[in-house]
Amino acid sequence: MRIAYVIGTAVATIKNEKLRGHKLLLIQIADPTGKFQGDPFIAVDTVDAGTGDLVIITEGSSARKTELTTDIPVDAVIIAVIDSLEISGEITFRKE
């Protein structure tokens, strides 16, 4: 599992039939202090996340093991919206 920010949405009217009805969000990996890392990519949202949310994602074969993504051709899934992060007793993120 990794931490990422939701930075936008993706709309695809032509897509694999199994993806119909799934919300696609543009995310970017972040370190625990909120600094972006790497390039943005698309993830399937399973928890009603939105732009600006800090989320937990899972990738690879694990992304196809949620209740909503079983046997769907996905490589990244949002599985939680983070309320707060604490590192060594210090709060580094708190959802407003």
C-alpha distances in whole Angstrom, upper triangle without the diagonal:
4,7,10,13,15,18,20,21,22,25,26,29,29,26,25,27,24,22,25,24,20,20,18,17,17,14,13,11,12,12,13,16,16,17,16,15,16,17,16,15,15,13,14,14,15,15,18,16,19,19,19,16,13,10,6,5,5,7,10,12,9,10,13,13,13,17,17,16,17,19,19,18,15,12,10,10,10,9,10,13,13,16,16,14,17,17,20,21,21,20,18,17,19,19,23
4,7,10,13,15,18,19,20,24,25,28,29,26,26,28,25,23,25,24,21,19,17,15,15,11,10,7,8,9,10,13,12,13,12,11,13,14,13,13,14,12,14,14,15,15,18,15,17,17,16,14,11,8,6,5,7,8,12,14,12,12,16,16,16,19,19,18,20,22,20,20,16,13,10,10,10,10,11,12,11,15,14,13,15,15,18,20,19,18,16,15,17,17,21
4,7,10,13,16,17,19,23,25,28,29,27,27,28,26,23,26,24,21,19,17,14,13,10,9,6,6,7,7,10,9,10,10,10,12,14,13,13,14,12,15,14,15,15,16,13,14,14,13,10,7,6,5,6,9,11,15,18,15,14,18,18,17,21,20,19,22,24,22,21,18,15,12,12,10,10,10,10,9,12,12,10,13,14,17,19,17,15,13,12,14,14,17
4,7,9,12,14,16,20,22,25,26,24,25,27,25,22,24,23,19,16,14,11,10,6,5,4,5,8,9,11,8,10,8,9,11,11,9,10,11,10,13,12,14,14,15,11,12,11,10,8,6,5,6,7,10,12,15,18,16,15,18,19,18,21,20,19,22,24,22,21,17,15,11,11,9,11,10,10,10,13,13,13,16,16,20,21,19,17,14,12,14,14,17
4,6,9,12,14,18,21,24,26,24,25,27,25,22,23,22,19,15,14,10,9,5,5,6,7,10,11,12,8,10,8,10,12,12,9,11,11,11,13,12,15,14,14,10,9,8,6,6,5,6,9,10,13,15,18,21,19,17,21,22,20,22,21,21,24,25,23,22,18,17,13,13,10,13,11,10,10,13,13,13,17,18,22,22,20,17,14,12,13,12,14
4,6,8,11,15,17,21,22,21,23,24,23,19,20,19,16,12,10,7,6,4,7,9,10,14,15,15,12,13,11,13,14,13,9,10,9,9,11,10,13,12,11,8,6,5,5,6,7,7,10,11,14,15,19,21,20,17,20,21,19,21,19,19,22,24,21,20,17,16,13,12,9,12,12,10,11,14,16,16,20,21,25,26,23,20,18,15,15,13,15
4,7,10,14,17,20,22,21,23,25,24,20,21,20,17,14,11,8,6,5,7,10,11,15,17,16,13,13,11,13,13,11,8,10,10,11,13,13,16,16,14,11,8,5,6,8,9,11,14,14,17,18,21,24,22,20,22,24,22,24,22,22,25,26,23,22,19,18,15,15,13,16,15,14,15,17,18,19,22,24,27,28,25,22,19,17,17,15,17
4,7,10,14,17,19,19,21,23,22,18,19,18,15,11,9,6,5,7,10,13,15,18,20,20,16,17,14,16,16,13,10,10,9,11,12,12,15,15,13,11,8,5,8,10,12,13,16,15,18,19,21,24,23,20,22,24,22,24,21,21,24,25,22,21,18,18,15,15,13,17,17,15,17,19,21,22,26,27,31,31,29,26,23,20,20,18,19
4,7,10,13,16,15,18,19,19,15,15,14,12,8,6,4,5,9,12,15,17,21,23,23,20,20,17,19,18,15,11,10,8,10,10,10,14,14,12,10,8,7,11,12,14,14,17,16,18,18,21,23,22,19,20,23,21,22,19,18,22,23,19,18,16,16,14,14,13,16,17,16,18,21,23,24,28,30,33,34,31,28,26,23,23,20,21
4,7,10,12,12,14,16,16,12,13,13,11,8,5,6,6,10,13,17,19,23,25,26,22,22,19,20,18,15,12,10,7,9,10,11,15,16,14,13,12,11,15,16,17,17,18,17,18,18,20,22,22,18,19,22,21,22,18,17,21,21,17,16,14,15,14,14,14,18,19,18,21,24,26,27,31,32,36,37,34,31,29,26,26,23,25
4,6,9,10,13,14,15,11,11,11,10,8,7,9,10,14,17,20,23,27,29,30,26,26,23,24,22,19,15,13,10,12,11,13,16,18,15,15,14,14,18,18,21,20,21,20,21,20,22,23,24,20,20,23,22,22,18,18,21,21,17,16,15,17,16,16,16,20,21,21,24,27,29,30,34,36,39,40,38,35,32,29,29,26,27
4,5,6,10,11,13,10,9,11,10,10,8,11,12,16,19,22,25,29,31,32,28,28,25,25,23,20,17,14,11,13,12,14,17,19,18,18,17,17,21,22,23,22,23,21,22,20,21,23,23,20,20,23,22,22,18,17,20,19,16,15,14,16,16,17,18,21,23,23,27,29,32,33,36,38,42,42,40,37,35,32,32,29,31
4,6,10,10,13,10,9,11,11,12,11,14,16,20,23,26,29,32,34,36,32,32,29,29,27,24,20,18,15,16,15,17,19,21,20,20,20,20,24,24,26,25,26,24,25,23,24,25,26,22,22,24,23,23,19,19,21,20,17,16,16,19,19,19,21,24,26,26,29,32,35,36,40,41,45,46,44,41,38,35,35,32,33
4,7,9,11,10,9,12,13,14,13,16,17,21,24,26,30,33,36,37,33,33,30,30,27,24,21,18,15,17,16,18,20,23,22,23,22,23,26,27,28,27,27,24,25,23,23,24,25,22,21,24,23,23,20,18,21,19,16,15,16,18,19,20,22,25,27,28,31,34,37,37,41,42,46,47,45,42,40,37,37,35,36
4,6,8,7,7,11,11,12,11,15,16,19,22,24,28,31,33,35,32,32,28,28,25,22,20,16,13,14,13,16,18,21,20,21,21,22,25,25,27,25,25,22,21,20,19,20,21,18,17,20,20,20,17,15,17,15,12,11,12,15,16,17,19,22,25,26,29,32,35,35,39,40,44,45,43,40,38,35,36,33,35
4,5,6,7,11,11,13,13,16,18,20,23,25,29,32,34,36,33,33,30,29,26,24,21,18,15,15,13,16,17,21,21,22,23,24,27,27,27,25,25,21,21,19,18,18,19,16,15,18,18,18,15,13,14,12,9,8,10,14,16,16,19,21,24,26,29,33,35,36,39,40,44,45,44,41,39,36,37,34,36
4,5,6,9,10,13,14,18,20,23,26,28,31,34,36,38,35,35,32,32,29,27,24,20,17,16,14,17,17,21,21,22,23,25,28,28,29,26,26,23,22,21,20,19,21,18,15,18,18,17,14,13,14,12,9,10,12,16,17,17,20,22,25,27,30,33,36,37,40,42,45,46,45,42,40,37,37,35,37
4,6,8,9,12,13,16,19,21,24,26,29,32,33,36,33,34,31,30,28,26,23,19,16,14,12,14,14,18,19,20,22,24,27,26,26,24,23,20,19,18,17,16,17,14,12,14,14,14,11,9,10,8,6,8,10,14,15,15,17,19,22,24,27,31,33,34,37,39,42,43,42,39,38,35,35,33,35
4,6,6,9,9,13,15,18,21,23,26,29,31,33,30,30,27,27,25,23,20,16,13,11,9,11,12,16,16,17,18,20,23,22,23,21,20,18,17,16,16,16,17,13,12,15,14,14,10,9,11,10,7,8,9,12,13,12,15,17,20,21,25,28,30,31,35,36,40,41,40,37,35,32,32,30,31
4,6,9,10,14,17,20,23,25,28,31,33,35,32,32,30,29,28,25,22,19,15,14,11,13,13,16,16,18,19,21,24,23,25,22,23,20,20,20,20,20,20,17,15,18,16,15,12,11,14,13,10,12,12,16,16,15,17,18,21,23,26,29,32,33,37,38,42,42,41,38,36,33,33,30,32
4,7,9,13,16,19,22,24,27,30,31,33,30,31,29,29,28,26,22,19,15,14,10,11,11,14,13,15,16,18,22,21,23,20,21,19,20,20,21,21,20,17,16,17,15,14,10,11,14,15,12,14,14,17,16,14,15,17,19,20,24,26,29,31,35,37,40,40,39,36,34,31,31,28,29
4,6,10,13,15,19,21,24,27,28,30,27,28,25,25,25,22,19,16,12,10,7,7,8,11,10,12,14,16,19,18,19,17,17,15,16,16,17,18,17,13,13,15,13,12,9,9,12,13,10,12,11,14,13,11,12,13,16,17,21,23,26,28,31,33,37,37,36,33,31,28,28,25,26
4,7,10,12,16,18,21,24,25,27,24,25,22,23,22,20,16,14,10,9,6,6,8,10,8,9,10,12,15,15,16,15,16,14,16,16,18,19,18,14,15,17,14,15,11,12,15,16,13,14,12,14,12,10,10,13,14,15,18,21,24,25,29,31,35,35,33,30,28,25,25,22,23
4,7,10,13,16,19,22,24,25,22,22,20,20,19,16,13,10,6,6,5,6,10,12,10,10,10,11,14,14,15,14,15,13,14,14,16,18,17,13,15,17,15,16,13,12,16,17,13,13,10,12,10,9,10,13,15,15,18,21,24,25,28,30,34,34,33,30,27,24,24,22,23
4,6,10,13,15,19,20,21,18,19,16,17,16,14,10,8,6,5,6,7,10,11,10,8,8,8,11,11,12,11,13,11,14,14,17,19,18,14,16,18,17,18,15,15,18,19,16,15,12,13,10,9,9,12,13,13,16,19,21,22,25,27,31,31,29,26,24,21,21,19,21
4,7,10,13,17,19,20,16,16,13,14,13,10,6,6,5,6,9,10,14,14,13,11,10,9,11,11,12,12,13,12,14,14,17,19,19,16,18,20,19,21,18,17,21,21,18,17,14,13,11,11,11,14,15,14,17,20,21,22,25,26,30,31,29,26,23,20,21,19,21
4,7,9,13,15,16,13,13,10,11,10,9,5,6,6,7,10,10,14,14,14,11,10,9,10,10,9,9,10,9,12,12,15,18,17,15,18,20,18,21,19,18,21,22,19,18,14,13,10,10,9,13,13,13,14,17,18,18,22,23,26,27,25,23,20,17,19,17,19
4,6,10,13,14,10,10,6,7,7,6,4,6,9,10,13,14,17,17,17,14,13,11,11,11,10,10,11,10,13,13,16,19,19,16,20,22,21,24,22,20,23,24,22,20,16,14,11,12,12,15,15,14,15,18,18,17,20,21,24,26,23,21,18,16,18,17,20
4,7,10,11,9,8,6,5,7,8,7,9,11,11,15,15,17,18,18,15,15,14,13,12,10,9,10,9,11,12,15,18,17,16,19,21,20,23,22,21,23,25,22,21,17,14,11,13,12,14,14,14,14,17,16,15,18,18,21,23,21,19,16,15,17,17,20
4,7,8,5,5,4,5,9,10,10,12,15,14,17,17,19,19,19,16,16,14,12,12,9,10,10,11,14,15,18,21,20,19,22,23,22,26,25,24,26,28,26,24,21,18,15,15,14,16,15,14,12,15,14,12,15,15,18,20,18,16,12,12,15,15,18
4,5,5,5,7,7,11,13,14,16,18,18,20,20,22,21,22,19,19,18,15,14,11,12,12,13,15,16,20,23,21,20,24,25,24,27,27,26,28,30,28,27,23,20,17,18,16,17,16,15,13,15,14,11,13,12,15,17,15,14,11,11,14,16,19
4,5,7,10,11,14,17,17,19,20,19,22,21,22,21,22,19,19,18,15,14,10,11,11,14,16,18,21,24,22,21,25,25,24,27,27,27,29,31,30,29,25,22,19,19,17,17,15,14,11,13,10,7,9,8,12,13,11,10,7,8,12,14,17
4,6,9,11,15,17,17,20,22,21,24,23,24,23,23,20,20,18,15,14,11,13,14,17,19,21,24,27,25,25,28,29,27,30,30,29,32,34,32,31,28,25,22,22,19,20,18,16,13,14,11,9,10,9,12,14,11,10,6,7,11,13,16
4,6,9,13,15,14,17,19,18,21,20,22,21,21,17,16,15,11,11,9,11,13,15,18,19,23,26,24,23,27,27,26,29,28,27,30,32,30,29,25,23,19,19,17,18,16,14,12,13,12,10,12,12,16,17,14,12,8,8,11,12,14
4,7,10,12,13,16,18,19,22,22,24,23,23,19,19,16,13,14,11,14,15,16,19,20,23,26,25,24,27,28,28,31,30,29,31,33,31,29,25,23,20,20,19,20,19,17,15,17,15,14,15,15,18,19,17,15,11,12,15,16,18
4,7,9,9,12,15,16,19,20,22,22,22,18,17,15,13,13,11,13,14,15,17,18,21,24,23,22,25,27,26,29,28,26,29,30,28,26,22,20,17,18,17,19,18,17,16,18,17,16,18,18,21,23,20,18,15,14,17,17,19
4,7,9,11,15,16,19,20,23,23,23,20,19,17,16,16,14,14,15,14,16,16,18,22,21,20,24,25,25,29,27,26,28,29,27,25,21,18,16,18,17,19,19,19,18,21,19,18,20,19,22,24,22,20,17,17,20,20,23
4,7,9,13,15,19,20,23,24,24,21,20,18,17,18,16,16,16,15,16,15,17,21,21,19,23,25,25,28,27,25,27,28,25,23,19,16,15,17,17,20,21,20,20,23,23,21,23,22,25,27,25,24,20,20,23,23,25
4,7,10,13,17,18,22,23,22,20,19,16,16,17,16,16,17,15,16,15,17,21,21,19,22,24,24,27,26,23,26,26,23,21,18,15,14,16,17,20,21,20,21,24,24,23,25,25,28,30,28,26,23,22,24,23,26
4,7,10,13,15,18,19,19,16,15,13,14,14,14,14,15,13,15,14,16,20,19,17,20,23,22,25,23,21,24,24,21,19,16,14,12,14,14,17,18,18,19,22,22,22,25,25,28,30,28,25,22,21,23,21,23
4,7,10,13,16,18,17,15,15,14,15,15,15,14,14,12,13,11,13,17,17,14,17,19,19,22,19,17,20,20,17,15,12,10,9,11,12,15,17,17,19,22,23,23,26,26,30,31,29,27,24,22,24,22,25
4,7,9,13,15,15,13,13,13,15,14,15,13,13,11,12,11,13,16,16,12,14,17,17,19,16,14,17,18,14,12,9,9,7,9,10,14,15,16,18,22,23,23,27,27,31,32,31,28,25,23,24,22,24
4,6,9,12,12,11,12,12,14,13,13,11,11,8,9,9,11,13,13,9,12,14,13,15,13,11,14,15,12,11,8,7,5,5,6,10,12,13,16,19,21,21,25,26,30,31,29,27,24,22,23,21,23
4,6,9,10,10,12,13,16,14,15,12,12,9,10,10,12,14,13,9,10,12,11,12,9,8,12,13,10,10,7,9,6,5,6,9,12,13,16,20,22,23,26,28,31,32,31,28,26,23,24,21,24
4,6,6,7,9,11,14,12,13,10,11,9,11,12,15,16,14,11,12,13,11,12,9,10,13,15,13,14,11,12,9,6,5,7,9,10,14,17,19,21,24,26,30,30,29,26,24,21,21,18,21
4,6,8,11,14,16,13,14,11,11,10,11,13,15,16,13,10,11,12,8,9,7,8,12,15,13,14,12,13,11,7,6,6,8,10,14,16,19,21,24,26,30,30,29,26,25,22,21,19,21
4,6,9,13,14,11,12,10,10,11,13,15,18,19,16,13,15,14,11,11,10,12,15,18,17,18,16,16,13,10,7,6,6,7,11,13,16,18,22,24,28,27,27,23,23,19,18,16,18
4,7,10,12,10,12,11,12,13,15,18,21,21,19,16,17,18,14,14,12,14,18,20,18,20,17,18,15,12,9,9,9,9,12,14,17,20,23,26,30,29,28,24,23,20,18,15,17
4,7,9,6,9,8,10,11,14,17,20,21,19,16,18,19,16,16,15,16,19,22,19,20,17,17,14,11,8,9,8,6,10,12,15,17,21,23,27,27,25,21,20,17,16,13,14
4,6,6,9,9,13,13,17,19,22,24,22,19,21,22,19,20,18,19,22,24,22,22,19,19,16,13,10,13,11,9,12,13,16,18,22,24,28,28,26,22,20,17,16,13,14
4,6,9,10,14,15,18,19,23,25,23,20,23,24,22,23,21,21,25,26,23,23,20,20,16,15,12,15,14,11,13,15,17,18,22,24,28,28,25,22,19,16,16,13,13
4,7,9,13,15,18,20,24,26,24,22,24,25,23,25,23,23,27,29,26,26,22,21,18,16,13,15,13,10,11,12,14,15,19,21,25,24,22,18,16,13,12,10,11
4,6,10,12,16,18,22,24,21,19,22,23,20,22,20,21,24,27,24,24,21,20,16,14,11,12,10,7,8,9,11,13,17,19,23,22,20,17,15,11,11,8,10
4,7,10,14,16,20,22,20,18,21,21,19,21,20,21,24,26,24,24,20,19,15,13,10,11,9,6,6,8,9,10,14,16,19,19,17,14,12,9,10,8,11
4,6,10,13,17,19,16,14,17,18,16,18,17,17,20,23,21,21,17,16,12,10,7,7,6,4,5,9,10,11,15,16,20,20,19,16,14,12,12,11,14
4,7,10,14,16,13,12,15,15,13,16,16,16,18,21,19,19,16,14,10,9,6,6,5,6,7,11,12,11,15,16,19,20,19,17,15,13,14,14,17
4,7,10,12,10,8,12,12,11,15,14,13,16,18,16,16,12,10,7,5,4,6,7,9,11,14,15,15,18,19,22,23,23,20,19,17,18,17,20
4,7,9,6,6,9,10,10,13,13,12,13,15,14,14,10,8,6,6,7,7,10,12,14,17,18,17,20,21,24,25,25,23,21,20,21,21,24
4,7,6,5,8,10,11,15,14,12,13,14,13,12,8,5,4,6,9,10,13,16,17,21,22,21,23,23,26,28,28,26,24,23,24,24,27
4,5,6,8,10,12,15,15,12,12,12,12,10,8,5,6,9,12,13,17,19,21,25,25,24,27,27,29,31,31,30,28,26,28,27,31
4,5,6,7,10,13,14,11,10,10,10,10,8,7,9,10,14,14,17,21,22,26,27,26,28,29,31,33,33,32,30,29,30,29,33
4,5,5,8,11,12,10,10,11,11,12,10,8,8,9,11,11,14,18,19,23,24,23,25,26,28,30,30,29,27,26,27,26,30
4,6,7,10,10,7,8,10,9,9,6,6,5,5,9,9,13,16,18,22,23,23,25,26,29,31,30,28,27,25,26,25,28
4,6,8,8,5,5,6,6,7,6,7,8,8,11,11,15,19,21,24,26,26,29,30,33,34,34,32,30,28,29,28,31
4,7,8,6,5,8,9,11,10,11,11,10,12,11,14,18,20,24,25,25,28,29,31,33,33,31,30,28,28,27,30
4,5,5,6,10,10,12,11,12,11,8,10,8,12,15,18,21,23,23,26,28,31,31,31,29,28,26,26,25,28
4,6,6,10,11,14,13,15,14,11,12,11,14,17,20,22,25,26,29,30,33,34,34,31,31,28,28,26,29
4,6,9,9,12,11,13,13,10,11,10,13,16,20,22,25,26,29,31,34,35,34,32,31,28,28,25,28
4,6,5,8,7,10,10,8,11,11,14,17,21,24,26,27,30,31,34,35,35,32,31,29,29,27,29
4,6,9,9,12,12,11,14,13,17,20,23,26,29,29,32,33,36,37,37,35,33,31,31,30,33
4,7,9,11,13,13,16,16,20,23,26,29,32,32,35,36,39,40,40,37,36,34,34,33,35
4,6,9,11,11,14,15,19,22,25,28,30,31,34,35,38,39,39,36,34,32,33,31,33
4,7,10,11,15,16,20,22,25,29,31,31,34,34,38,39,38,36,34,32,33,31,34
4,6,7,11,13,17,19,22,25,27,27,30,31,34,36,35,32,30,28,29,28,30
4,7,11,13,16,18,20,24,25,25,28,28,31,33,32,30,28,26,28,26,29
4,7,9,13,15,17,20,22,21,24,25,28,30,29,27,25,23,24,23,25
4,6,9,12,14,18,20,20,23,24,28,29,28,25,24,21,22,20,23
4,6,8,11,14,16,17,20,22,25,26,25,22,21,18,18,17,20
4,7,10,13,15,16,19,21,24,25,24,22,20,18,18,17,20
4,6,9,12,13,16,18,22,22,21,18,17,15,14,13,16
4,7,9,11,15,17,21,21,19,16,15,12,11,9,12
4,6,7,11,14,17,17,16,12,12,9,8,7,11
4,7,10,14,17,16,14,11,11,8,6,5,8
4,7,10,13,12,11,7,8,5,4,6,10
4,7,10,10,8,6,6,5,7,9,13
4,7,6,5,4,6,7,9,12,15
4,5,5,6,7,9,12,15,18
4,6,8,10,13,15,19,21
4,7,9,12,13,17,19
4,6,9,11,15,17
4,6,7,11,13
4,7,10,13
4,7,9
4,6
4
